[in-house]
Amino acid sequence: MAFRKFLPLFDRVLVERLTAETVTKGGIMLPEKSQGKVLQATVVAVGPGSKGIVQPMSVKVGEKVLLPEYGGTKVVLEDKDYFLFRDADILGKYVD
């Protein structure tokens, strides 16, 4: 897997955005322009934490998180798009 070859540093979190819905519940196909930006993602890898005062990371690999609308750094690993965010930039995580 691509993310096993890439480890984020410090307090960075590598996430993979979920795909946008292309069909409504009623079966209507949505064009690309009407689809909103997907703000949900799955955590793929996390860094060890910030240097200096050691603070544990607030998310773990495999959790679903809510991202801000803007921000993050796009990273392409083996033809897949991932995004790097700081741990503090993640808005929240979904709990089952």
C-alpha positions, 0 to 999 in steps of 0.5 A: 500500500502507498501509505505504508511507504509514506509516514507523516512527520510531527502532527500531520495526518494523511487522509483519503477523502470519501467519494462524492455521491453521484446518485440521489436516493431517488435514483437521479444522476447528479452532474459533477458541478452540482456535487459538493466538496466532500468534507469527510475522510478516512485517516490513513496514517498519522505522525508521531505527534508534535515536538517539544511538549509531547501531545498525543494525536487526537485521531487514529488510523481508520477513523472517519473525520470531518475536514475543513472546506479549505486547506490541506496539502494534496499528495499523490501516492501511486496514482491516488490522491491523499491529503495532509492536514495538521492534527489541529485542523481536523474539525472532528471525528465520527463515533459509531 
